[in-house]
Amino acid sequence: MSEHNAAGLPPNSTILALETSCDETAAAVVRDGRVVLSNVVASQLDAHRRYGGIVPEVASRQHILSLTPVLEEALAALPGGWHDLNAVAATYGPGLSGALLTGLNAAKAIAWQRDLPLVGVNHLEAHIYANWLDVDAPAVGNAGQVGRVDESVAATQPQFPLVALVVSGGHTLLVLLRDHGDYETLGQTRDDAVGEAFDKVARILGLGYPGGPAIQQIAAGVQGAMTLPRAWLRDSYDFSFSGLKTAVLHKVQEHREREARVTQGKPKGARGADAVSRNAQTERGLPSPKADETPLGAQFVAQMAYAFQESVVDVLVKKTVDAARQFGATEILLAGGVAANIRLRAELSRRASIPVRYPPIALCTDNAAMVAAAAYYRFGDGVQQGWDLDVIANLPLK
């Protein structure tokens, strides 16, 4: 299907989309696959923070509570309400099965009651299509112009062929897009997703959940004083972050052992410095260590966060730039929750020889506008689903 208006769809085609693949309850109304009329997201972050991660049962129950008010708010943007809709879309995978079911079943009910077509969307595909959305201040980085908006790129739709780097809490993959619906996965993670690695390392460093924003914040402005390994996986576009996480854990253990030996060698009166160090760690926003655990110290944590982020960004950027060069991509698309990482955006824009396009931060994390954008091209190409459509927790991108 070509780049112009999706085949078979009249002008001003409007899609209502739902997204409930994980811990965000989202509904959006998008016109012509680009114009966002509404995009409502109810976050569950506070409900899951106490557990240090997503609890599937909690997420599903919260989706049920949030769906109706989120839907009502999203539809308020349409003067004609339900009558202005041409189709209903929902994510059906990958994601948490129970969470996916809440949104998909709601979309089925709406489509059946209003006699509207139903379009199922792959969550990974939706993240990529966030780059097709037209917003007031599109964020587009161009090679050699870090931090600047290339309006000539932002005003146009992405032109095929494209290479997309999708990075999130549950997924890390590099994709070649030859056209709408024509994808080839070039590489993916062999173990931890990059967002998962951020969360695990943040937990090791005592930075809490979610890990991505915490590590980015504490690493900002730090000068490189230590380095961590890179898993290059030569002759492959695959990724691996498990070893990097383990390297951080070993560095932390070694640091604690050194500090413990220093403490043991101090006179008894001098050991009160440990209490001062614990208090200082708490004051800097780091959790106080256990009574029998040597505090890490704010400087060490910041340097480790910086080294970890640099290692991740270096591997992601190099593989993406190499893939774009090999397959003759006209642009690079960045997508997914980790696409909000400022360091990743800046370094990819700096090292790429072609334009790098990424959504505004609000459209990097899970939302329904991106689902509607992907559904628009699917629907325009004649793709519709029946009432037997079921969720697929590990749905691949194809």
N, C-alpha and C positions, 0 to 999 in steps of 0.2 A: 504494500500500500504506500502511495506517495506521500510527500510531506504536506501537501495542501489539505484543505478541509476533509475530514474523514468521509470516505465514500458512503453514499446512501443516507447521510444525515442532513436534515434541513438546517438552515442558519438558526442560530440561537438555541441549538439543542442543549437541554439542561438535564444534568444528572445529579441525583441525590446519592451520596455514598456514605457507608458506615465502615469504621475501622475499630476492631476490638481484638487485635491479635495478641496483645500482651497486657499492659497495665494502663493504657490510655483509652478512654471512651470518647470516640470522635464521630462527628457528623459534619458533612459539608455539602454545599450546593455549588456546582461549577458549570459554567456555560461555555460551549464550544471547546471543551478540553483545556481552556486557558484562563478564563475570566472567573476569579473566585468571588462568588456572591456572598458566601458565608463559610466559615471554617471554625467550628467549635470543638474544643478539646477539654475534657474533664480529666485532670491528672489524679493518679492514685499514689503519687510519690510518698506523701506523708504516711499513708497506710502501710507501705512496705518498708519504709526506712528503718523502722524498729527491728525488722528481721534481717537487715543487711542484704536484701535481695527480694525478688518477686515470689510471692506465695500464690500458686495457681488458684487455689480455692478462694482465697480472698479476692483475687482479681476478678474471677467470674461473678461472685456475688456483687461486687461493686459495679460491674458493668450493668447488671440488671437494674440496680438502683439509679444509675446515671443515664441510661439510654433515653428514657422519655424526655426529661428536661433538655438534654443535649439536642435531640431531634427537633423539639419545639423551637428552640432558639435558632437552629440552623434554617428551618423552614420559614421563620419570620422574615427572612430577607426576600422572599418571593411574594410579590403582590397578589398573585393568583393562587398561592399555596400549592397544594397537591396538583392542581390543574395545570400548572406550568411545567411539570416534570415530563421528560421523555423516557427515562429509564431509572432503575435503582441498581446500585452496585454495592458489593461488600467484599471484604477480604475473606478468603476461605483457606488460606495457608500461605506460608508456614507460620507457626505460632503455637500458643497454648490451646489445646483442643477445646477445653471448656470455655475459654475466653472467646475463641473464634465462633463457637456455636451461638453465643448470645447475639453477636452482630449479624451473622448470616441468617439465623432464624427470624430476627426482626426484619431484615431486608426482604426475606421471602414473604413474610406476612404482609408487608406494605405493598410489594409488587402484586401479590395475589389479590388483595383487597382493592387496589386501584387499577388493576388490569394493566400493569406496566411490565416491560421486559426486565429480566433479571440478568445481571452481568457479574460473574465471579472474577475476582482479581487476585493475582499473586502479590503478596506483600512486598517481595523484593522488587518486582516489576514496578510497583507503585512508588517505592522510594526513588527509583530512577526517573519516573515521570514527574516528580516534583520539579524537575528542571524544565518542564514544559509550561509550568504555571506562570501567568503574567501577573506580577505584583507591582505595587507602587514603586518600590525601590529594589529592583532585582540585584542580587549579589553575583557579580561575575568577575573573576580574576583573570588577568591576561599575563602571559609570560613577560617578565621584566617590569611589571607594573603592580607590584605587591600592594594590596590595600586600595587600589584604585578600581573604579567601576568602568568597564569598557561598554559604554552605552550602545555602540554599534552591534555588539554581540548580544547584549541583554534584550535589545528590541526585536531580535529574530528568534525563531525556533531553532533548536539544535539540528544540524545538518549531518546526515549519515555519510560515511560510517563513523561510529563513535566508540570510544572505550569508556566504560563506566566502572568506577571503583565504589563498591557498596560496602560500607563499614558501619556496623551497629553492635549492639549488645549481644546479639545472637548470630550474626552473620558477618563474614568477610569474604568477598569474592570479586573477581575481575572479569568483566563481561564485554564481549564485542557485540555491538548492535549494528547490523547491516541495514535494517529497516524496522518499522514498527512490527513487533511480533517475531522478528527474525534475530534470535540471540544465539550466541555461543559462549559458554562459560570457559574462560581461559585458565582460571585458577581459583582456588578457594582455600580456606584454612584447613589444615590437617588435624587441628586440635582445638584450642581455644579461639573463639572469635575475638577480634581486637577489643571490642567493648567489654567483653567478659574479662579479658586480661587487665584492662584498666581497673575494673571493679576488684579483682583479686589482689592486684598490687596495692591499690588504695587500702584494702583491708590489712594487708601485711604492714603497711606504713602507718596504720592507725588513722587514716583520713576519712573513714566512713563511706557511706553510700549516698548517691551514685559516685563512682570513682572518676569518671572522665572529667567532669567540671572541677572536682577537687584537685586532681593532679595538675590540670592545666593552670589553675589559679596559683598553686603553691610553687610551680615550676617557673612562672613568669618572672623574667628578670634575673634568673639565676645564671651565673657564669659556669661553663662546663668545667667541672673539677674531677669528674669520674666518668667512665664509659662502661657500657654494658654490651654484651655480644649481640650480633645480628644473625638471624637464621635466614641465610640467603636461599637455600634449597636450589642450588645451581641447576640451570637448564630446565627450570620449571617456573610457572607463574603462581604456584601454590605458596601459602603462607604458613608459618608456625610461630606461635607465641608462648607455648607451654614452657620451653626452655628458658626464655627470657624471664618469665615469672619465677621460675626456680632460681635463676641467677640472682634476682632481687632478694629472694628469701635467704639465700646463702650469705649475701652481703649483709643483710640485717642481722643474721645470727652471728657472723664474725664481728660485727660492730658491737653487739651486746657483750660478747665474750671479752673483747678488748676493754670495754668500759668497766666490766665487772672486775677484771684483773687490776685495773687502775684503782678502783674503789677499795678493793681488798688491801691494797698497799698503803692506803691513807691512814694517818692517825685517827683514833676514834672520834676526836672532836671535829675532824675535817669531813667526816662522812655526812654531816648535815647538809653538805653541798648537794647530795643526791635529792634531798627533799626540795631544795631550791630548784634543781633541774626539773623535777616533776611538776612543780608549780608553774615554772616558765613554759613547760610543754603544754599544760592545760590553758594557760593564758594566751598562747598562740593559736588556739583552736584545735590542738591535737589532744585526743583522749589521753587521760592519765594512765600510765602503764600499771600493771598489776603490782602488788606489793613486793613480790619476789622477782620482778622483771626490771632490768635496767632501762631507763628511758632512752629513747633514740636521740633526742635533741632535734630542735627545729632545723638547724643548718644541714644536718645529715639527711633528714627527711626531704628537704627541698632539693638538695643535690641529687638524691636518688630518684625523686619524681622527675626531675629534669632529664637525667640520664635515660630513664625508662621511656619517656615521651620521645626523646631524640632517636632512640633505637627503633621504636615503632614507626615513627614518621619516615625515617630514612628508608626502611624496607618497603613501606607502602608506596612511597613516591618513586623510588627507582624502578620497581616492577611495573607500575602504572605507566611511567614515561617510556620504558622499554617496549611495552605492549603497544602503546599508541604509535610508536615509531615503526614497529614491525608490521602492523596491520594498516598503516596509512590513514589513521584516524584524523578527521578534520577538527575535532574538539575532544576534550576529556571532560566527563561528567563525574562529579563527586556527589555521593548520596548516602543517606543513612544518618543515624544519630551522631556517630563519631565525625561525620562531615562538618559538624559544628565546631570542631577543634580548630582554633585559630592558627596554631602552628602548622597543622597539616594543610590548611588552605593556603597559607603564605608560601610554604616550601614547595608545594606542588605547582603553584602559579609561577614561582621563581625558576624552577628547574625544567618546566615544560616548554617546548618550542612552539606549541600551538595553544589556542585559548583554553582556559580551564573554567568550567561553568559549575556553579554550586548554588543551591537554593538559599534563601534567607534562613537564619538559624531556626526560626519558628516552624519552617517546613522541612527541616532535617529530621527532627524527631517525629514519632508516629502521629499522623493526622489523616483526615479523610479526604482533604482536597487532592492529595496525590493519588488516592484510590480512584477518585472521579476522573482525573486526567488520564490515567491508564485505561479506565473503563471506556472512555470516549473513543479511543482508537480501536479497542477491541470490538465495541458495539458497532462502530462504523464499518468494520470489516466483516460484519455479519455474525459475530460471536454472541451467543446468548446461552443461558443455562436453564435447565428444567428444575422442577421442584425436588428432584432426587439429588441435586448437588449437595455434597457432604464436605466437611472440613478435612483437610489433610495437613497434619501437624508438621510433616517434613517435606512439604511440597517443593519440588525443585523448580528452578527457573528454566522455562523452555518455551 
